[in-house]
């Protein structure tokens, strides 16, 4: 069995540490902060078993023009941000072509189909079942034509991937969820997805499980990673930790670290925000407001409204337009009270141009492993791709792991 450093204690990194530990390896998990305090802390908290196809870049000229002119609320952008990411965005656009997107989706769907089953034993073993609801999520529509088009597409997803759903009239769903203040045009209820009332707490629970099984949690800076005589080393507060293998699971920070080792990994950085609000009528299930590009779901801290994507530079100041617009738009359907007094959170989704995470051995460095680039679904797919990473490290990689391997992609 090997000694392994895992860099990054978000959902992907903690799940990696658990998967490798379960194979008998000695694992140290390294992060500069407590587990689950970065991007994994602030997402919508949904384990998206329904997300069989990754988010592609629109190819329709009308939708692209509307996006460019800022007519919608799901995507905002800055010129500097788009220019910095232009090569990656162009590759993303090409990979979003129908035929290529369909090829990618066939791999992606095999990952999301496993997501809840791979989370389930970790939820049970960590005693975090009280954080999880198994009621699915809903997409809410105010426009009937958009609802009917997406309902037809949901039927296609059911045929192609076995994703289960219900398409309901707004009036029928309102009778089911008393939190709604009005009748939407329609609702698509994805029945297989789970939701979490405190995503950061779930990651922390997984980390406590890792520690209880003998794993080491170390505070340190992943930027100190370097090669040593026995493999890899990193500086931590307690010691200089060394191991035969090192796994980079740093989400959006991964390309910056790996550039020191000669890897140029293009990434689309999609910033998101959330805010919590008081309500006496929380929704039965998380709601994706399809007209306004936000997700609303009840959390321990209150009703969380989470935004879509902002294509801006990593150092751009906070811009809460999407959150403010989303709150105002949702108020016709949900009771939304005062904003909870808290520090403003933002996080970055690490999206790769081909929409698939990088999972496997670094092409040019023995003992170095990549595990990042999950885009919108790191919270969903952390345990699933961690099993594939563990297979690859143990020399047991199959067809699915091969499709995610860095060789030929970086």
C-alpha positions, 0 to 999 in steps of 0.5 A: 500500500502507498502513502498519498497526499491529497491536496484540497479538502472540498467535496472532491478532495475529501471524497478522494481521501476516503476512497483511497483510505478504503483501499488500504492506503495511508492518506494525508489530506492537506488544505489551508482551511477547514474541510468544506469551507471553499466552493463546496460550502456555498453551492445549491446543495443538490446531488444532481442525479438528473444532470445526465448532460453537462451544461453546454454553451448555447449555439443559437445566435439569438441566445448568444446575443441575448447573453451578450447584451445581458438580457437574462440573469443566468449568465453575466460577464465582463470583457476582461473576464471573457478575454482572459478565458477566450481560448477556453471559451472557444473550445467550450463552444466547439465541444458544445456542438450537438454531435460532440456534446452527445458524445460527452454526455454518454460519459457524463451520464454514467457518472451522474447515474451513480451519484446518489448511490456513491454518496449513500454509504458515506452519508450513513457512515458519517452520521449525516443523514439528518442533512439529506432530503430525498425529495428531488428538485423542481424546475419552475416555468412561467412561460408555457412554451418553454415548459412544454419544450423542456418537458419534451426534452425531459422525456428524451432524457428519460428514454436515453438515460433512464432519468426519472421525472414528472411534468406537472401543471403549475396548479397541480404542483401548487397543491403539492407544495404549499409554499408557492404563492401562485401557479407557475405555467408548469413544473418538472420534478426530477425525482431521483436527486437529493438535497443537502441542508448544509453542504459545507457540513456534509463535507466536514462530516465526511472529513471527520469520518476520514479522520476517525478511520486513521486519516491525517488532516493537515493545515498547509499550503498546496502551493508548496508542493514539490518533488522529493527523493521519495515522491512528493512533499508539501509544507504544513504547519506541523511538518513537511509531509512526504508521500509517494503520490500526490493528488491535486484536487484543488478545484479552480486553483488546480491549473495555477499550481500545475503550471509550475510543473509545465501543464497548461490547463485551460479552464472556464471560471464561473463565479457564483454567489448565494444569500440566505433569507428568512421565510416562514414558508420554505419550499418542499423541494429546491426550486430552479427558477428557469426564467431567472437563473437562480436556485432556491432551497431551504438550508439550516441558515435560511432560504438560500438563493444561489446564482448562475454563472458570472464570467469575470476575472478571478480578482473581480470585485463582488457584483450581486446583480444576479442575486438581487434580480433573482430574489426580486423575481422569485418573490412572486412565487416564494415568500422571501423575507429579510436577508440574513446578516452574514459575510457575502460568499462567492465561489468559482466553478472549475469548468473544463472546455470538454465538460468532463473532469480530469481524473487520473495520472499526470502525463509527465510526472510519476506519482502525480494525479489530477482530480479536478474540473467538475464544473457545476457538479463537484458536490454531486460527483466527488464520491463517484470520480474518487472511486475511479481515481482510486481504481486508476491509482491501483492499476485497475482503470476501466473504460469510464476512468480511461475517458476521464484520464489526463493523457491526451487531454492536457 
